[in-house]
Amino acid sequence: MKYFIIVLVILGSLQISGKDKKQKNTRASIQEEYSGERDAKTIRMAMASKAFSWLSGSPADNEKLSVGKSAQFFGFVALRYTSGRAAKRGSLGRAFEAIATEKQKTLMVDAVEQEAEVMKLWWDCRSKILRHLENHLYTGQVFNTKELNALAKEFGYLNGKAGLIEARAFAKLEDSLSESHWAKMKNFRKNPDLANSQDNNKGKKSSNLSREQAAQYEDLFAKCFTWLTGSMKDNQVIPLGQPAQFFGFVSIRHKSGHGASRGQISKSFSKLLNHEQSQLLDKSVAELQPWIEKFIKQRNALLLEMDKLRNSPGSFDASVYKKISEELGLIEVKCGLIEASCYHQIRKMMSDNQLAKMMDIRSNYIVDQEQMEKLNTVERGAKLYNLCSACHNKTLAPSLTGVFDRKIASLKNYEYSSAIQAYAKGASWDEVKLDHFLKAPTQVVPGTKMAFQGILNKDDRTALIEYLKKLK
């Protein structure tokens, strides 16, 4: 009996070990984007993806940022990471707004209106910084350090000021939360699927806000939620693109319908570099790393000062906060200069063949409808599948091998959202279901973990479905 128990324990430990290994692999996949880890490997991956997006894109791409990319101090990235990407900014913002009182909604509207001019100045300042970086990329023009430093300080100060407006509103809102509010918020934090399943109030807004302000209003509720329900450790996590989000990767992500993977793009781009170009990238990573460490240290100091607004408002020092904000701007632009200089040198060395390969990689993520019309069905389906494979060839999303005619949400080795499980109802992925879902996943299944925005063109969906039929 004793030996039988020992065998059972060993078998049990092996099963747990296998499960832990699977969970570890899942976490490792998500970690690339959301964990905030900053070693040489992750910095290089971030740089390679930025180099690709900048060198293959245009100045208009560099202007693009997502809602929530400014004043990113409130811990959403950590929740996104720990939830396995189940947490969605929009869903959480709308779910929190739905349970808020009119007074709490007014606090958020006021904050949006207060920071409107600040954000306008911030965007103007960012655009001026971009012009300096782009002039260097395309012409090799020497950086005007004095002018850039002035812009950098203003950039950091305005970002910090926007964060301060938001934090003050959040602290006031916290004071008005009831026990019922806290209970619901804790449930949303524990299981973001609950917020996703209640995602039925899209487009609502308090007051007569513009479209941009309505998006900001929704985002403030999401930030407020993660700040109040999270921890200082959560707030300290920053996404892989920071600091120096100047190089157009967000545009690729948007144009791909969120199908672009930073990790996959960085690998593809790194493969086409020659030895000398790769060494340039490695050298810049080594130069960049201590500056990123300084950025994180200063950012943590800012978070501690900001946190006083919740715990001891009288001890908050506006002058200290401003000084730290300006220092963060200086460091972020310094990181941008290091990166821009590296990308300029790589660009000068690139052969016509490398440039062609780079643009071919870009075409895998940014679907050009004119180009698509020239392809036959098989080629068209294969091209579109690139948008799927960024996530579905990893543990981030279920395998698509054999997906056609498979029961929906039926794989045993993937944790599906409650939304897709409710949608399944024993049905299979046939042509009708796939076509309907692929057109607008988040509308067909509100709360799905799949962030891909959909394929509007019917012929494109047909080509992709034909391709999926052959994945056996």
CORTA-V799641 format. One record per pair of residues at least 24 apart in sequence whose ideal C-beta (glycine too) atoms are under 10 Angstrom apart, sorted by the first residue. I is the first residue (numbers start at 1). J is the second residue. If there is no record, write none. Layout:
I	J
I	J
This chain:
22	395
22	413
22	414
23	84
23	395
23	415
24	395
25	394
25	395
26	84
26	394
26	395
26	396
26	413
26	414
26	415
27	81
27	82
27	84
27	395
28	394
28	395
29	84
29	85
29	261
29	263
29	391
29	394
29	395
29	396
29	397
30	80
30	81
30	82
30	83
30	84
30	85
30	394
30	395
30	396
31	81
31	240
31	263
32	240
32	261
32	262
32	263
32	264
32	266
32	394
32	396
33	77
33	80
33	81
33	85
33	239
33	240
33	241
33	261
33	262
33	263
33	396
34	76
34	77
34	78
34	79
34	80
34	81
34	82
34	83
34	84
34	85
34	87
34	237
34	238
34	239
34	240
35	77
35	78
35	80
35	81
35	82
35	237
35	238
35	239
35	240
36	77
36	78
36	81
36	233
36	234
36	236
36	237
36	238
36	239
36	240
36	242
36	296
37	81
37	237
37	240
38	238
38	240
38	242
38	288
38	289
38	292
38	293
38	295
38	296
39	285
39	289
40	282
40	285
40	286
40	288
40	289
41	285
42	240
42	262
42	263
42	266
42	285
42	292
43	240
43	284
43	285
43	286
43	288
43	289
43	292
43	335
44	266
44	270
44	278
44	281
44	282
44	284
44	285
44	286
44	288
44	289
45	240
45	262
45	263
45	265
45	266
45	267
45	269
45	270
45	285
46	239
46	240
46	241
46	242
46	243
46	244
46	245
46	247
46	249
46	262
46	263
46	266
46	285
46	288
46	292
46	339
47	244
47	247
47	266
47	269
47	270
47	281
47	282
47	284
47	285
47	288
47	335
47	338
47	339
47	342
47	343
48	262
48	263
48	265
48	266
48	267
48	268
48	269
48	270
48	271
48	273
48	278
48	281
48	285
48	346
49	240
49	241
49	247
49	248
49	249
49	252
49	253
49	260
49	261
49	262
49	263
49	264
49	265
49	266
49	267
49	268
49	269
49	270
50	240
50	241
50	244
50	245
50	246
50	247
50	248
50	249
50	262
50	265
50	266
50	269
50	336
50	339
50	340
50	342
50	343
51	247
51	249
51	265
51	266
51	269
51	270
51	273
51	277
51	280
51	281
51	284
51	339
51	340
51	342
51	343
51	346
51	347
51	358
52	247
52	248
52	249
52	252
52	262
52	265
52	266
52	268
52	269
52	270
52	272
52	343
52	358
52	361
52	362
52	365
53	241
53	247
53	248
53	249
53	250
53	251
53	252
53	253
53	260
53	262
53	265
53	269
53	343
53	362
53	365
54	133
54	134
54	137
54	246
54	247
54	248
54	249
54	339
54	340
54	343
54	344
54	346
54	347
55	137
55	247
55	248
55	269
55	343
55	344
55	346
55	347
55	350
55	354
55	355
55	358
55	359
55	362
56	248
56	252
56	265
56	269
56	355
56	358
56	359
56	360
56	361
56	362
56	363
56	365
56	366
57	247
57	248
57	249
57	251
57	252
57	255
57	362
57	366
58	134
58	248
58	251
59	127
59	130
59	131
59	133
59	134
59	137
59	138
59	248
60	248
60	251
61	247
61	248
61	249
61	250
61	251
61	252
61	254
61	255
61	366
62	126
62	127
62	129
62	130
62	131
62	133
62	134
62	137
62	245
62	246
62	247
62	248
62	249
62	250
62	251
63	123
63	126
63	127
63	130
63	246
63	248
63	250
63	251
64	248
64	249
64	250
64	251
64	252
64	253
64	254
64	255
65	123
65	126
65	241
65	245
65	246
65	248
65	250
65	251
65	254
66	215
66	219
66	245
66	250
66	251
66	253
66	254
66	258
67	93
67	212
67	215
67	216
67	218
67	219
67	220
67	222
68	93
68	215
68	216
68	218
68	219
68	220
68	222
68	223
68	239
69	219
69	239
69	241
69	242
69	245
69	250
70	115
70	118
70	119
70	122
70	123
70	126
70	158
70	159
70	162
70	163
70	166
70	216
70	219
70	245
71	115
71	118
71	119
71	122
71	158
71	159
71	160
71	161
71	162
71	163
71	164
71	165
71	166
71	167
71	219
71	220
71	223
72	159
72	163
72	223
72	235
72	237
72	238
72	239
72	242
72	245
72	299
73	159
73	160
73	162
73	163
73	164
73	166
73	167
73	223
73	227
73	235
73	236
73	238
73	299
73	302
73	303
73	306
73	307
74	163
74	166
74	167
74	170
74	219
74	220
74	222
74	223
74	224
74	225
74	226
74	227
74	228
74	230
74	234
74	235
74	303
74	306
75	223
75	225
75	226
75	227
75	228
75	229
75	230
75	231
75	232
75	233
75	234
75	235
75	236
75	237
75	303
76	219
76	222
76	223
76	225
76	226
76	227
76	230
76	234
76	235
76	237
76	239
77	226
77	234
77	235
77	236
77	237
77	238
77	239
77	240
77	242
78	226
78	230
78	231
78	233
78	234
78	235
78	236
78	237
78	238
79	188
79	189
79	192
79	222
79	225
79	226
79	229
79	230
79	234
79	237
80	192
80	226
80	237
80	239
81	234
81	237
81	239
82	189
82	192
82	230
82	234
82	237
83	189
83	190
83	191
83	192
83	193
83	449
84	192
84	395
84	396
84	415
84	417
84	449
85	192
85	391
85	396
85	397
85	449
85	450
85	451
86	191
86	192
86	193
86	195
86	196
86	415
86	417
86	418
86	419
86	447
86	448
86	449
87	188
87	189
87	191
87	192
87	193
87	195
87	196
87	222
87	225
87	226
87	449
88	192
88	195
88	196
88	199
88	222
88	442
88	446
88	447
88	448
88	449
88	451
89	218
89	219
89	221
89	222
89	223
89	225
89	226
90	195
90	196
90	199
90	202
90	215
90	218
90	219
90	221
90	222
90	442
91	188
91	192
91	193
91	194
91	195
91	196
91	197
91	198
91	199
91	202
91	218
91	222
91	419
91	442
91	446
91	447
92	185
92	188
92	189
92	192
92	194
92	195
92	196
92	199
92	218
92	219
92	221
92	222
92	223
92	224
92	225
92	226
92	229
93	195
93	199
93	215
93	217
93	218
93	219
93	220
93	221
93	222
93	223
93	224
93	225
93	226
94	195
94	196
94	198
94	199
94	200
94	201
94	202
94	203
94	204
94	205
94	218
94	221
94	222
95	184
95	185
95	188
95	192
95	194
95	195
95	196
95	197
95	198
95	199
95	200
95	201
95	221
95	222
95	225
96	173
96	181
96	184
96	185
96	188
96	195
96	218
96	220
96	221
96	222
96	223
96	224
96	225
96	226
96	228
96	229
97	201
97	204
97	205
97	206
97	217
97	218
97	220
97	221
97	222
97	224
97	225
98	184
98	195
98	198
98	199
98	200
98	201
98	204
98	221
99	177
99	178
99	180
99	181
99	184
99	185
99	188
99	198
99	221
100	173
100	176
100	177
100	181
100	206
100	221
100	224
101	173
101	176
101	177
101	178
101	181
102	206
103	172
103	173
103	176
104	169
104	172
104	173
104	174
104	176
104	177
104	181
104	206
104	221
104	224
105	173
105	205
105	206
105	207
105	217
105	221
106	169
106	173
106	206
106	207
107	168
107	169
107	170
107	171
107	172
107	173
107	176
107	220
107	224
108	166
108	169
108	170
108	173
108	205
108	206
108	207
108	209
108	216
108	217
108	218
108	219
108	220
108	221
108	223
108	224
109	169
109	205
109	206
109	207
109	208
109	209
109	213
109	214
109	217
109	220
110	165
110	169
110	172
110	207
111	162
111	165
111	166
111	167
111	168
111	169
111	170
111	172
111	173
111	216
111	217
111	220
111	224
112	165
112	166
112	169
112	205
112	206
112	207
112	209
112	210
112	212
112	213
112	214
112	215
112	216
112	217
112	218
112	219
112	220
113	165
113	207
113	209
113	213
113	216
113	217
114	161
114	162
114	165
114	166
114	168
114	169
115	158
115	161
115	162
115	163
115	164
115	165
115	166
115	169
115	213
115	216
115	220
116	162
116	165
116	209
116	210
116	212
116	213
116	216
117	158
118	157
118	158
118	159
118	160
118	161
118	162
118	163
118	164
118	165
119	158
119	159
119	161
119	162
119	165
119	212
119	213
119	216
120	158
121	154
121	155
121	157
121	158
121	161
121	162
122	154
122	155
122	156
122	157
122	158
122	159
122	161
122	162
123	158
124	151
124	154
124	155
124	158
125	150
125	151
125	152
125	153
125	154
125	155
125	156
125	157
125	158
125	159
125	329
126	151
126	154
126	155
126	158
126	159
126	245
126	246
127	151
128	154
128	155
129	154
129	155
129	244
129	246
129	329
129	332
129	333
129	336
129	337
130	246
130	247
130	248
130	336
130	340
132	246
132	333
132	336
132	337
132	340
133	244
133	246
133	247
133	333
133	336
133	337
133	339
133	340
133	341
133	343
133	344
134	246
134	340
135	340
136	337
136	340
136	341
136	343
136	344
137	247
137	340
137	341
137	343
137	344
137	347
138	344
138	347
139	344
140	341
140	344
140	345
140	347
140	348
141	344
143	333
143	336
143	337
143	340
143	341
145	333
145	334
145	337
148	330
148	333
148	334
148	336
148	337
149	326
149	329
149	330
149	333
149	334
150	330
151	329
151	330
151	333
152	326
152	327
152	328
152	329
152	330
152	331
152	332
152	333
152	334
152	336
152	337
153	322
153	323
153	325
153	326
153	327
153	328
153	329
153	330
153	333
154	325
154	326
154	329
155	325
155	326
155	328
155	329
155	330
155	332
155	333
156	298
156	302
156	322
156	323
156	324
156	325
156	326
156	327
156	328
156	329
156	330
156	331
156	332
156	333
157	321
157	322
157	323
157	324
157	325
157	326
157	327
157	328
157	329
158	325
158	326
158	329
159	302
159	325
159	326
159	328
159	329
159	332
160	302
160	305
160	306
160	321
160	322
160	323
160	324
160	325
160	326
160	327
160	328
160	329
161	318
161	321
161	322
161	325
162	216
162	325
163	223
163	302
163	303
163	306
163	321
163	325
164	302
164	305
164	306
164	309
164	316
164	318
164	321
164	322
164	325
165	220
166	216
166	219
166	220
166	223
166	224
166	227
166	306
167	223
167	224
167	227
167	303
167	305
167	306
167	307
167	308
167	309
167	310
167	316
167	321
168	306
168	309
168	310
168	313
168	316
169	220
169	223
169	224
169	309
170	220
170	221
170	223
170	224
170	225
170	226
170	227
170	228
170	306
170	309
170	310
171	224
171	227
171	228
171	306
171	307
171	308
171	309
171	310
171	311
171	313
171	316
172	309
173	220
173	221
173	224
173	227
173	228
174	224
174	227
174	228
174	309
174	310
175	310
177	228
181	228
182	228
182	229
185	224
185	225
185	228
185	229
186	229
188	225
188	229
189	225
189	226
189	228
189	229
189	230
190	229
191	418
192	417
192	447
192	449
193	416
193	417
193	418
193	419
193	420
193	421
193	447
193	448
193	449
194	418
194	447
195	222
195	225
195	447
196	417
196	418
196	419
196	442
196	445
196	446
196	447
196	448
196	449
197	417
197	418
197	419
197	422
197	446
197	447
198	446
198	447
199	419
199	442
199	446
199	447
199	448
200	446
200	447
202	442
202	443
202	446
227	306
227	307
227	310
228	310
232	300
232	303
232	304
232	307
235	299
235	300
235	302
235	303
235	304
235	306
235	307
236	296
236	299
236	300
236	303
236	304
237	296
238	292
238	295
238	296
238	299
240	266
242	292
242	295
242	296
242	299
242	332
242	335
243	288
243	291
243	292
243	294
243	295
243	296
243	299
243	328
243	329
243	331
243	332
243	333
243	334
243	335
243	336
243	339
244	288
244	291
244	292
244	295
244	331
244	332
244	333
244	334
244	335
244	336
244	337
244	338
244	339
244	340
245	332
245	335
245	336
246	332
246	333
246	335
246	336
246	337
246	339
246	340
247	336
247	339
247	340
247	343
251	366
252	362
252	365
252	366
253	365
253	451
254	366
254	453
255	362
255	365
255	366
255	367
255	368
256	362
256	364
256	365
256	366
256	367
256	386
256	387
256	390
256	452
256	453
257	365
257	366
257	367
257	387
257	441
257	451
257	452
257	453
257	454
257	455
257	456
258	387
258	390
258	391
258	441
258	442
258	450
258	451
258	452
258	453
258	454
259	364
259	365
259	366
259	367
259	384
259	385
259	386
259	387
259	388
259	389
259	390
259	391
259	392
259	450
259	451
259	452
259	453
259	455
260	362
260	364
260	365
260	366
260	386
260	387
260	390
260	391
261	365
261	386
261	387
261	389
261	390
261	391
261	393
261	394
261	396
262	390
263	390
263	394
263	396
264	361
264	364
264	365
264	386
264	389
264	390
264	391
264	393
264	394
265	361
265	362
265	364
265	365
265	390
268	357
268	358
268	360
268	361
268	362
268	364
268	365
269	346
269	354
269	357
269	358
269	361
269	362
271	357
271	361
272	350
272	351
272	353
272	354
272	355
272	356
272	357
272	358
272	360
272	361
273	346
273	349
273	350
273	354
273	358
274	346
274	349
274	350
274	351
274	354
276	345
276	346
276	349
277	342
277	345
277	346
277	347
277	348
277	349
277	350
277	354
278	346
280	341
280	342
280	343
280	345
280	346
280	349
281	339
281	342
281	343
281	345
281	346
282	342
283	338
283	342
283	345
284	338
284	339
284	340
284	341
284	342
284	343
284	345
284	346
285	338
285	339
285	342
287	335
287	338
287	339
287	341
287	342
288	334
288	335
288	338
288	339
288	342
291	331
291	332
291	334
291	335
291	337
291	338
292	331
292	332
292	335
292	338
293	331
294	327
294	328
294	330
294	331
294	334
294	335
295	327
295	328
295	330
295	331
295	332
295	334
295	335
296	331
297	331
298	323
298	324
298	325
298	326
298	327
298	328
298	329
298	330
298	331
298	332
299	324
299	325
299	327
299	328
299	331
299	332
300	324
301	327
301	328
302	327
302	328
361	386
364	389
364	390
365	390
367	455
367	457
367	460
369	456
369	457
369	459
369	460
372	457
372	459
372	460
372	463
373	457
373	459
373	460
375	463
376	463
377	459
377	462
377	463
377	464
377	466
377	467
378	463
378	466
378	467
378	470
379	463
379	467
380	457
380	459
380	460
380	462
380	463
380	464
380	466
380	467
381	460
381	461
381	462
381	463
381	464
381	465
381	466
381	467
381	468
381	469
381	470
382	463
382	464
382	467
382	470
383	460
383	463
383	464
383	467
384	438
384	455
384	457
384	460
384	461
384	463
384	464
384	465
384	467
384	468
385	463
385	464
385	467
385	468
385	471
387	452
387	455
387	464
388	438
388	450
388	452
388	464
388	467
388	468
388	471
390	452
391	449
391	450
391	451
391	452
392	450
392	452
392	471
396	449
397	449
397	450
397	451
397	452
398	449
398	450
399	471
400	429
400	467
400	468
400	471
401	468
401	471
401	472
402	429
402	468
402	471
402	472
403	428
403	429
403	434
403	465
403	468
403	469
403	471
403	472
404	428
404	429
404	430
404	431
404	434
404	465
404	466
404	467
404	468
404	469
404	470
404	471
404	472
405	429
405	430
405	431
405	469
406	430
408	433
408	434
408	437
408	445
409	445
414	449
415	449
416	448
416	449
417	445
417	447
417	448
417	449
417	450
418	447
418	448
419	444
419	445
419	446
419	447
419	448
419	449
419	450
420	444
420	445
420	447
420	448
420	449
420	450
421	445
422	447
423	447
423	448
429	465
429	468
430	465
431	461
431	462
431	465
431	466
431	468
431	469
432	465
433	465
434	461
434	462
434	464
434	465
434	468
434	469
435	461
435	462
435	464
435	465
436	461
437	461
438	462
438	464
438	465
438	468
